[in-house]
Amino acid sequence: MTYIAKPKLHHPSLPKNKLGFTRRDYEGAVSTLCAGCGHDAISAAIIQACFNANIEPHRVAKLSGIGCSSKAPTYFLGGSHGFNTVHGRMPSVLTGANLANRDLIYLGVSGDGDSASIGIGQFVHSIRRGVNMTYLVMNNGVYGLTKGQFSATADRGSASKRGVVNSDAPVDLITMALQLGATFVARSFSGDKEQLVPIIEAALQHPGAAFIDVVSPCVAFNNHSGSTKSYDYAREHNEAVNRIDIIPAAEAEEVRYEAGAVQDVTQSDGTLLRLRKVHLDYDVHDRIGAMNYLHKHQARGELVTGLLYVSENPEDLHSHIGTCKRPLAQLQDADLCPGGETLAKINAGLR
């Protein structure tokens, strides 16, 4: 539980990075997510990536919205700046913070419900503006906090734990990020640590809008509708005075496969997830080629993972609008109000 503090004492033999920090220095509170949740694996990957990249925790600003994914920042980088916004509004708050202080490393953590539904407009404008950030979506296709309804990224034909079949076409945030001009686009799987850690590490150091879609299975909604041992069946056949949820512990999914290979992952609810890792000769600098590659393999029922696109000449919002190199939050009155003579010159230049 988050009220249980982790011990501050570290074992003296723990490995340290170039800054003298151990991996423990990048951790947060004890997670309250379900045992086996893919989100915890992503948090662990963020911790490892920051440790590997020798990032000072206090230089990171982590922001989130609402949802299981947006709880996750509590569980990593306890020594960083943090802001938990309202549902779907993380991108605009991050944009404002980035404009005020460009010296921080911005990590926006969101979910498929937070970004692909109520916050889709916010997602669109933060990407098209090129905000210098790492925008990471923990994508499980359901609303985990409200009992597993389909999110906008759920595949057509997939069934909920109550047996309802989704008839809507999914929103593909990866394709949208490519079309909107993100200069770093990647997808990974929460159980593929070897792939995910370096992707996050690279994104955090990318000078532009970096977007990562991470498929993160939800272990809480794996009860099929026909089971007489399911929690739903028990509720329907029991005269209860209250309603209590128990989430059974599950093992986190882990995979390891080579570049260009296809890996089938059987999830806890019996559904099949087919992952394809990009080939070694894949051209990450071809934006149009990335879109074609994604659609080609999507038609085969495959979810492409890896670094899908990175710009050779990335730019961010500050370069687009010409802000000064000094963070706006550090400007003094003399910088902001240079006097009447300077104002007269500006006005004259606008005539």
C-alpha positions as CSV (number, residue, x, y, z in Angstrom):
1,M,0.0,0.0,0.0
2,T,1.1,3.5,-0.7
3,Y,1.0,4.4,3.0
4,I,3.7,1.9,3.7
5,A,7.0,3.7,3.2
6,K,9.9,1.9,1.5
7,P,13.0,1.8,3.7
8,K,15.4,4.6,2.9
9,L,18.5,2.5,3.7
10,H,20.2,0.9,0.6
11,H,22.4,-2.1,0.6
12,P,26.0,-0.9,0.2
13,S,26.6,-3.3,-2.7
14,L,23.8,-2.0,-4.9
15,P,25.2,-0.9,-8.3
16,K,25.4,2.9,-8.9
17,N,25.3,4.9,-12.1
18,K,27.6,7.7,-13.1
19,L,25.8,10.2,-10.8
20,G,26.1,7.9,-7.8
21,F,22.4,6.9,-7.7
22,T,21.2,3.4,-7.3
23,R,18.2,2.0,-9.0
24,R,16.3,2.4,-5.7
25,D,16.8,6.2,-5.9
26,Y,14.5,6.1,-9.0
27,E,11.6,4.2,-7.3
28,G,8.4,5.6,-5.8
29,A,5.8,4.3,-3.4
30,V,4.6,0.7,-3.1
31,S,2.3,-0.1,-6.0
32,T,-1.4,-0.7,-5.3
33,L,-2.2,-2.0,-8.8
34,C,-3.3,-5.6,-9.3
35,A,-0.5,-8.2,-9.0
36,G,0.8,-8.9,-12.5
37,C,-0.5,-5.6,-14.0
38,G,1.5,-4.6,-17.0
39,H,1.6,-1.1,-15.8
40,D,3.9,-2.1,-13.0
41,A,6.3,-3.6,-15.6
42,I,6.3,-0.3,-17.4
43,S,7.0,1.6,-14.2
44,A,10.0,-0.7,-13.7
45,A,11.2,0.0,-17.2
46,I,11.0,3.7,-16.6
47,I,13.0,3.3,-13.4
48,Q,15.6,1.3,-15.3
49,A,15.8,3.7,-18.2
50,C,16.3,6.7,-16.0
51,F,19.0,4.8,-14.1
52,N,20.7,3.8,-17.3
53,A,20.6,7.3,-18.8
54,N,22.0,8.9,-15.6
55,I,19.1,11.3,-15.3
56,E,18.9,13.3,-12.0
57,P,15.4,12.5,-10.6
58,H,14.7,16.1,-9.7
59,R,15.1,17.1,-13.4
60,V,12.1,15.1,-14.4
61,A,8.5,16.4,-14.4
62,K,6.0,13.5,-14.5
63,L,2.4,14.4,-15.3
64,S,-0.7,12.2,-15.7
65,G,-4.5,12.2,-16.0
66,I,-7.0,9.8,-14.5
67,G,-7.0,6.0,-14.7
68,C,-4.9,3.0,-13.6
69,S,-2.1,4.3,-15.9
70,S,-2.3,7.7,-14.3
71,K,-1.8,6.2,-10.8
72,A,1.5,4.7,-12.0
73,P,3.7,7.8,-11.7
74,T,3.3,7.4,-7.9
75,Y,5.3,4.2,-8.2
76,F,8.4,5.6,-9.9
77,L,10.7,8.6,-9.5
78,G,9.6,9.6,-6.1
79,G,12.2,12.5,-6.1
80,S,10.8,14.1,-9.2
81,H,8.2,16.8,-9.8
82,G,4.7,15.4,-10.2
83,F,1.3,16.7,-11.3
84,N,-1.8,14.5,-11.5
85,T,-4.3,16.4,-13.7
86,V,-8.0,15.8,-14.4
87,H,-9.2,13.2,-16.9
88,G,-7.7,13.7,-20.4
89,R,-6.1,17.1,-19.6
90,M,-2.6,16.0,-19.0
91,P,-1.2,17.3,-22.4
92,S,-2.3,20.9,-21.9
93,V,-0.9,21.1,-18.4
94,L,2.4,19.5,-19.6
95,T,2.5,22.0,-22.5
96,G,2.1,25.0,-20.1
97,A,4.8,23.6,-17.7
98,N,7.1,23.0,-20.7
99,L,6.7,26.5,-21.9
100,A,7.4,27.9,-18.4
101,N,10.5,25.8,-17.8
102,R,12.2,24.2,-20.8
103,D,15.1,22.9,-18.6
104,L,13.1,20.0,-17.2
105,I,12.6,16.5,-18.8
106,Y,8.9,16.0,-19.3
107,L,7.2,12.6,-19.0
108,G,3.5,12.5,-19.7
109,V,1.9,9.2,-18.6
110,S,-1.6,8.4,-19.9
111,G,-3.9,5.5,-20.7
112,D,-6.0,4.5,-23.7
113,G,-9.1,5.9,-22.1
114,D,-7.4,9.0,-20.9
115,S,-5.8,9.8,-24.4
116,A,-8.0,8.1,-27.0
117,S,-11.4,9.1,-25.6
118,I,-12.0,12.2,-23.4
119,G,-8.4,13.5,-24.0
120,I,-8.0,12.8,-27.7
121,G,-8.2,16.5,-28.6
122,Q,-5.5,17.2,-26.0
123,F,-3.4,14.4,-27.4
124,V,-3.8,15.7,-31.0
125,H,-2.7,19.3,-30.2
126,S,0.2,18.4,-28.0
127,I,1.7,16.2,-30.7
128,R,1.1,18.5,-33.6
129,R,2.7,21.4,-31.7
130,G,5.8,19.4,-31.1
131,V,6.0,19.7,-27.4
132,N,9.4,18.4,-26.1
133,M,8.2,15.5,-24.1
134,T,7.9,11.7,-23.8
135,Y,4.2,10.9,-24.1
136,L,3.7,7.3,-22.9
137,V,0.4,5.5,-23.2
138,M,-0.2,2.4,-21.1
139,N,-2.7,0.7,-23.5
140,N,-4.9,-2.2,-22.2
141,G,-8.0,-1.6,-24.3
142,V,-10.3,-1.3,-21.2
143,Y,-11.4,1.1,-18.5
144,G,-9.8,-0.7,-15.6
145,L,-11.1,1.6,-12.8
146,T,-14.7,1.2,-13.9
147,K,-14.9,-2.5,-14.4
148,G,-13.6,-3.2,-17.8
149,Q,-15.7,-1.4,-20.4
150,F,-14.1,-1.2,-23.9
151,S,-11.9,1.8,-24.5
152,A,-11.5,3.4,-27.9
153,T,-8.4,1.3,-28.6
154,A,-10.1,-2.0,-28.2
155,D,-10.0,-4.1,-31.3
156,R,-13.2,-4.8,-33.3
157,G,-14.5,-8.3,-32.5
158,S,-12.8,-8.5,-29.1
159,A,-15.1,-9.6,-26.2
160,S,-15.4,-8.1,-22.8
161,K,-15.4,-10.2,-19.6
162,R,-19.2,-10.2,-19.8
163,G,-19.2,-11.6,-23.3
164,V,-20.1,-8.3,-25.1
165,V,-18.4,-8.1,-28.5
166,N,-16.9,-4.8,-29.5
167,S,-18.4,-3.6,-32.9
168,D,-16.4,-0.3,-33.1
169,A,-13.3,0.3,-35.1
170,P,-10.3,1.0,-32.9
171,V,-8.4,4.3,-32.6
172,D,-4.7,3.7,-33.5
173,L,-2.7,6.3,-31.6
174,I,0.5,5.3,-33.3
175,T,-0.9,6.1,-36.8
176,M,-2.2,9.4,-35.4
177,A,1.1,10.3,-33.9
178,L,2.8,9.7,-37.2
179,Q,0.3,11.8,-39.1
180,L,0.4,14.6,-36.6
181,G,4.2,15.0,-36.9
182,A,5.7,13.3,-33.8
183,T,9.4,13.1,-34.3
184,F,9.8,9.9,-32.3
185,V,7.2,7.1,-32.5
186,A,7.5,3.7,-30.9
187,R,5.4,0.8,-29.7
188,S,6.3,-1.9,-27.2
189,F,4.9,-4.6,-24.9
190,S,5.0,-4.3,-21.2
191,G,6.5,-7.8,-20.9
192,D,9.4,-7.1,-23.3
193,K,11.8,-5.3,-21.0
194,E,14.8,-5.7,-23.4
195,Q,12.9,-3.7,-26.0
196,L,11.0,-1.3,-23.8
197,V,13.8,0.0,-21.6
198,P,16.0,1.4,-24.4
199,I,13.0,2.8,-26.2
200,I,12.1,4.8,-23.1
201,E,15.7,5.8,-22.5
202,A,16.0,7.1,-26.1
203,A,12.6,8.9,-25.9
204,L,13.6,10.8,-22.7
205,Q,16.7,12.2,-24.5
206,H,14.9,13.0,-27.7
207,P,14.6,16.8,-28.4
208,G,11.0,16.8,-29.6
209,A,7.6,15.1,-29.3
210,A,8.3,11.5,-28.5
211,F,5.3,9.1,-28.4
212,I,5.3,5.5,-27.0
213,D,2.4,3.2,-27.1
214,V,2.9,0.3,-24.7
215,V,0.5,-2.7,-24.9
216,S,-0.2,-3.5,-21.2
217,P,-2.6,-6.4,-20.5
218,C,-5.2,-6.0,-17.7
219,V,-5.2,-9.0,-15.4
220,A,-8.3,-8.0,-13.5
221,F,-10.9,-8.8,-16.2
222,N,-10.1,-12.3,-17.2
223,N,-13.4,-14.0,-16.1
224,H,-15.3,-15.3,-19.0
225,S,-19.1,-14.9,-19.0
226,G,-19.9,-18.6,-19.1
227,S,-18.0,-19.6,-16.0
228,T,-20.0,-20.6,-12.9
229,K,-16.9,-19.8,-10.9
230,S,-16.7,-16.2,-12.0
231,Y,-17.2,-13.2,-9.7
232,D,-20.2,-12.0,-11.9
233,Y,-21.9,-15.4,-11.6
234,A,-21.5,-15.3,-7.8
235,R,-23.0,-11.8,-7.6
236,E,-26.0,-12.8,-9.7
237,H,-26.8,-15.8,-7.6
238,N,-26.1,-14.4,-4.1
239,E,-28.3,-12.2,-1.9
240,A,-25.4,-10.0,-0.7
241,V,-25.6,-7.0,1.6
242,N,-22.7,-5.3,-0.1
243,R,-20.5,-5.7,-3.2
244,I,-16.8,-6.5,-2.8
245,D,-14.2,-7.0,-5.6
246,I,-11.4,-9.4,-5.2
247,I,-8.7,-9.4,-7.9
248,P,-6.8,-12.7,-8.1
249,A,-3.0,-12.5,-8.3
250,A,-1.6,-13.2,-11.7
251,E,1.9,-13.4,-13.2
252,A,3.1,-10.6,-15.4
253,E,3.5,-11.6,-19.1
254,E,7.1,-11.6,-20.3
255,V,8.4,-12.3,-23.8
256,R,11.7,-12.5,-25.6
257,Y,12.0,-12.8,-29.4
258,E,14.3,-11.7,-32.2
259,A,14.0,-8.7,-34.6
260,G,11.6,-9.5,-37.5
261,A,10.0,-12.4,-35.6
262,V,6.4,-12.9,-34.6
263,Q,5.6,-13.8,-31.0
264,D,2.1,-15.0,-29.8
265,V,1.3,-14.1,-26.3
266,T,-1.6,-15.9,-24.6
267,Q,-3.0,-13.5,-22.0
268,S,-4.6,-14.4,-18.7
269,D,-8.1,-14.3,-20.2
270,G,-7.2,-16.8,-22.9
271,T,-7.0,-14.2,-25.7
272,L,-4.1,-14.1,-28.1
273,L,-1.9,-11.1,-28.7
274,R,0.3,-11.4,-31.8
275,L,3.4,-9.2,-31.7
276,R,5.8,-8.5,-34.6
277,K,9.2,-6.9,-33.9
278,V,10.4,-4.7,-36.7
279,H,13.2,-6.1,-39.0
280,L,16.8,-5.1,-38.6
281,D,16.8,-3.4,-42.0
282,Y,13.6,-1.4,-41.2
283,D,14.1,2.3,-42.1
284,V,13.1,4.3,-39.0
285,H,13.5,7.6,-40.9
286,D,10.7,6.9,-43.4
287,R,7.4,8.3,-42.0
288,I,5.3,7.1,-44.9
289,G,7.0,3.8,-44.9
290,A,6.2,3.4,-41.2
291,M,2.5,3.9,-41.9
292,N,2.5,1.4,-44.7
293,Y,4.4,-1.1,-42.6
294,L,1.9,-0.7,-39.8
295,H,-1.1,-1.2,-42.0
296,K,0.4,-4.1,-43.9
297,H,1.0,-6.1,-40.7
298,Q,-2.2,-4.9,-39.0
299,A,-4.1,-6.6,-41.8
300,R,-2.4,-9.8,-40.8
301,G,-3.5,-9.4,-37.2
302,E,0.0,-8.5,-36.1
303,L,0.9,-5.6,-33.7
304,V,4.2,-4.1,-34.8
305,T,6.6,-3.2,-32.0
306,G,9.9,-1.4,-31.8
307,L,11.1,2.1,-32.8
308,L,8.8,2.9,-35.8
309,Y,10.0,6.4,-36.7
310,V,12.5,9.0,-35.6
311,S,13.2,12.3,-37.3
312,E,16.8,13.1,-38.2
313,N,16.2,16.8,-37.6
314,P,13.7,17.1,-34.7
315,E,12.3,20.4,-33.6
316,D,10.1,21.3,-30.7
317,L,7.5,23.9,-29.7
318,H,10.1,26.4,-28.4
319,S,11.9,26.4,-31.7
320,H,8.6,26.8,-33.6
321,I,7.6,30.0,-31.7
322,G,11.1,31.3,-31.0
323,T,11.2,31.5,-27.2
324,C,14.4,32.5,-25.5
325,K,16.9,29.9,-24.3
326,R,16.4,30.9,-20.7
327,P,13.3,29.3,-19.0
328,L,10.4,31.7,-18.9
329,A,9.9,30.9,-15.2
330,Q,13.3,32.4,-14.5
331,L,12.8,35.7,-16.2
332,Q,12.7,38.8,-14.0
333,D,10.7,42.0,-14.2
334,A,13.5,43.8,-16.1
335,D,13.5,41.0,-18.7
336,L,9.7,41.1,-19.1
337,C,9.3,44.9,-19.0
338,P,12.3,46.4,-20.9
339,G,10.9,49.9,-20.8
340,G,9.1,52.4,-23.0
341,E,11.9,52.9,-25.6
342,T,12.0,49.1,-26.4
343,L,8.1,49.1,-26.6
344,A,8.2,52.0,-29.0
345,K,10.6,50.2,-31.3
346,I,8.4,47.1,-31.3
347,N,5.3,49.2,-32.1
348,A,7.2,50.9,-34.9
349,G,8.2,47.6,-36.4
350,L,4.5,46.6,-36.6
351,R,3.4,49.6,-38.5
